[in-house]
Amino acid sequence: MAEVQTVTGTIDSSSLGRTLVHEHVFVLSEEMRQNYDSTWDEEEKIADAVTKLNDLKSAGIDTIFDPTVVGLGRFIPRIQKVAEQTDITIVVATGLYTYTDLPHRFDVRGPGLLIDEPEPLVGLFVSDIEDGIAGTGVKAAFLKCAIEAPGLTTGVERAMRAVGQANAQTGAPITVHTNPHTESGLVAQQVLKEEGADLSKVVIGHSGDSTDLDYLMKLADNGSFLGMDRFGLDVYLPTDKRIDTIVELVRRGYAEKITLAHDASCYIDYLSQEEKTQIQPNWHFRHIPDDVIPILLARGVSEDDVDTMLVKNPRRYFE
C-alpha cells in the first residue's frame, strides 16, 4: 500500500476503489475563457460538474485520475470546489501538455540557453508534487506529458525528459498522451527510461485507439500499463473494436497491464454539449460502467479481470 495525494487530502491506495485513470473535470483555454467567453458562469459549471461526478459515483466508480495539466486549463481552486461537493475521489497531475513547443518563457531558460540553468521544468513539477500546486495545498500525485503526430520535437522532448527526471526524483507515476498509429508510446518509453523513470509506473495513454496487438504487447512487455482510455471516442476507434482488443489481450494474459477510462470531461470548450452529444453520443463518464463492462463480461472476461483493470492496476500504479 502507498499514500496517494488527492484534491481533498491524502488517502491510502487501498481506498481508491474502482478507478478510471484518465478523465478530466474541465478542459479549456483559460486565456480564451477570460477574454472571449462572456457566457461563462463559474458556479453553474461547478454545479454541473458535481452532478456529473455524483452520477458517476452512483454508477459504481469511486475515483478518477485527472491529467489536466498546464496546456489543458488546469485551475485547482475550481477543482477544489467540485471535490468538496462530490464523493468521487479526484487525483490531479503536474506536467505540461504540448505537441510541439513549450511556453515562450522556456525559450531562453534552460541548459545551454540564454539563461543557462538546470531544466526549470523539473523544479516546477517536483514542487507541485512535494509542496503543492500554486498555493492551494493540493499536491499533484502523478505526472503528464504528450507526444503526438509531430513526434519528438524540441519542446516535447524537453517536457518528457523533465517528467522522467521528476519521476526519478519523487517516484510519482506518469501518464503519457500518445498517438499509437505512430507508435509514439515506444519513443516515450525510451526517452523516459533514459532519464531514469520507472516504466512500470507509466501509463501509455490512448493505447486503446489501436488494434495492433504486437505494438500493444511490446509496450506492456516493456513494463508499462496500456491506457485503454478513450471509450466513447468512436471517431478514433469504435467501441466494439476497443472491446475486441481488450478481450484478446486478456486472453493472452495481459489483464494486469490494462487500465480503463474515457478521456471524457464534465466540460470541454472544444465542443458545445449539443455538438458533443450529436458527434460522439457515447463519450461520457457512464459508458464504461453501463455499456463496456457488461459486454466484456458477456465476452468471457472474468469479474476478477475487470477488478484487476479497474481496481488493482490503478493501485499498483502508486504502490
N, C-alpha and C positions, 0 to 999 in steps of 0.2 A: 504494500500500500504506500501511497505518497500523498503529500499535501497538494491541492490544486487551488490556485487563486481564481476566485470568481468575482463578479461585479459587486456582490454583497458580502464578500469575505472568503476566508479560507475554509475548504472542506477536505475531507479525505476522499481519495479517488474511489473508494468503495461506495461513496454516496452519489456518484454521477448518475447511476441508473441507465435507462435506455437513452442513448445519445446519438444525435445527428451531428456529424463532425464538421459540417461546412454549410452554415446558414447565416444570413445577415438580418439584422433588425432594420437598419437603414442603409441604403446605398444611394449616395447623391454627391453632387458637387456643391460644397458649401459656398464657394465663391459665386456660382450661378444662383444658388438659392438666395443669398444675401442681396445680390444686385438686381435680380430679374424676377424672382417668384413673389409677386405681390399677393398671391392667394394662400401662401403658407400659413398654417395655423398650428403652432407648436403643440398646444395642449390637445388638439384634435388628433394630430399624428401620433402622439404618445398614447392616447386612449385607444386608438385603432391598433397600435402595436400590442398593447396589453391584451386586448380582446383576442387577437390572432394567436398570441402565445399561450394564453389561457386555454384556448380551443385546442392547441397542440398538446398541452398538458392533459386535457381530457381524453385525447386520443392515445395516451399511454407513453408519451415522450417526456423525459424528465429534464434533459439538458440539451443545450445547443452550444457548439463552438462557433463563435462569430469572428471570422478572419477579416473584419473590416478595418483595414489599416490606413495609414496616410496614402492618399491617392484614390480612396473609395469613400471619403467623407467621414472618417472617424471623429466622433464628438462624444466623449464619455459622459459628460453631465446629462445628456439626453438619455443615454442608455441606463444610467443610474436611476432616473425617474421611472423608466419602464420596469427595470428589475425590482424596484421596491413594490411594484403593484402586481407582480406575477409570481406564481410558484415555479415557473421554469427557471432552472439554473442557467445563467449566461456566463460563458467563459470567453474572454476577449484576448486579442493578439496585439503584437507590435511588429513592425516591419515596414516595407514600402512596396506599393503596387505600381509597377510601370512595365510597359512592353518595350520601351526604348530608352528614354532619357531620365536622368534624375532631376529634381528641382534645381534651378539655376544656381542656388547658393553653393551647391556642391561642385560646380564647375571650377571654382577657384580654391576649394578647401579639400585637402586630402594628400596622400602620398605623391610626391613629385609635382604638385600643383603650385599655384602662386603662394598660397598659404600652405607650406609643406608641413603636414602634421599627420599623425596616425589617422586611419579611416574614421571620420567623425560619426558615421552611421552606426558603428559598433557601439560607441558610447551612448548614443541615443537609445538604441534597442535595449542594451543592458540596463540602463537607468529605468526604462519602462517596466522591466521585469523585476528589478531589485528595489526600486524606490517608489514606483507608481507613475501613472500617466498624468502629466500636466496638472499636478497639484490636487488631483481628485482623490488620492488614496487608493485608487483601483490599480492593481498590478496586472500586467499582461502575463498570461500563462503560457503562451506559445508564440512562435514567430511565423511570419508570412513573407514570401516573395513570389515573383512570377517570371515565367519565360514563355513567350508566345511565338507566333509565326516569324517575327523578325529575328528570332534567335538570340544568341548571347551577345547583345550589343554592349557597349562600354558601360552604360548605365545599369542594364540588367545584371551584368557580371559583378559590378561593384555592390549592388544591393544584395545579390545572392551570396557573395563571399562574406559580406558583413553579417548576414543571417547565420552563415555557417560558423563564423567566429563567435558570434553571440551564443549559439548553441553550445560550442565547445567550452565557453566560459561559464555558462549558467546551467546547462543541462535542459533548458526549456526546449520542448519539441518543436517541429517545423511542419508547416503546410506550404506546398508549392503549387501555385496555379501553373498548369502545363497545357500544352497542345499535343495530345497523343499522336496526332496524324503526322507530326514532325519528329516523333519520338524524343521530344524535349525532356521527358522525365529522366531519360538516361543521362542527358547532358547535366541536368540539375544534380543528379546523384554524384556524378564525377566531380563537379565543382564543389559541392558541399563536403564531400569526402576529403578533398584536397585541403579544406580549411579545418579539418578535424571534427566535423559533425558526425554524429552517430546516426547512420542510415536507418537503424531500427526505430528511431524516433522521428521519422519523416513520413508524412502522408503525401504521396504523389497525386495531387488533386486533379480531378477531371479525367482520371483514367477510365471512368465509365463511359466516356464518349467513344471508346474504341472497342472493337470486337476482335482485335489482333491478339490472340491468346499467347503467341510467342513473345511479343513485346511485353504484355502484362506479366507473364511469368518471369521474365528477366528482371523486371522491377522488383517483384516480390522476392525472387531468389537473391537479389542484392540486399535484401533485408527490410525494405520499406513496405508501408501499408499502401494499398490501392484505394484511392478515393473514388468510389463508385457513387458520385456525389452530385449528379445533375439530373436526377429523376424528375421528369416533367418537362425538361427542356428538349422536347421532341424534335425541334429544329436541328439539333446536333445529332441525336440518335433516338429513335422511338423506344418507348418503354419495353416493348416485347424483346427487342434485341439486347437491351441492357440486362433484362432478366435472363435471357438465354446465356449471356456471357457469365453472369454470376453463377448460374446453375452448373455450367461446365467447370468453372474454376473451383467451386465447392466439390464437385465430383473428383477433381484432380488433387484435392487435399489442401486448397488454399483458403479455406474459411478464416483461418487465423491471420490472414493478410488483407481482409476486406473490411472497409468502413463504408457507411451509407449516409447519404444526405441528398438535398435537392438543389443547393445553391440558390435557394429562394430568399425572399425578404418580405418584411412587413410593408416596406415602402421602397421603391426604386424609381429614380427620376428619369430613367431611360424610356419608360412607357407609362401611359396612364393605366389605371386599373381596368378600364374598358378595353384598351388595346391588349393588355396582358391576358385578359380573360378570352378575348377573341383569337389571339395568335397562339397562345400557349395555355390552354384551359387546364392542363394538369400540373402547371408549375405553381404549386402551393404546398404548404407545410404538411398537409394531411395525405398527400399522395402515397407516401411510403407506408404509414400505418394503415390506411384504409384500403389501398389497392395492391401495392407491391408485396408486402409481407404475406397476405393471403395467397397470392399467386405463387410466390416462392415455396410456401408450404405445400400447395397443391402440386407443384412440380417435383416434390421429393426432397427439398431442402428441409432438414430437421429443425425442430424447435431449438435444439442445442446449437445448431449452426447459426440460426437467427440471433440467439442470445450472444453468441460469440461476436457477430458482426456489430450488434447494437450496444452491447454492454461490456464484454470482456476486452475487445480490441481498443475501444476508447480509454478504458482503464490502463491497459498495457502501454498506451501512448505516453502516459505520465509516469508509470511505475518502473 
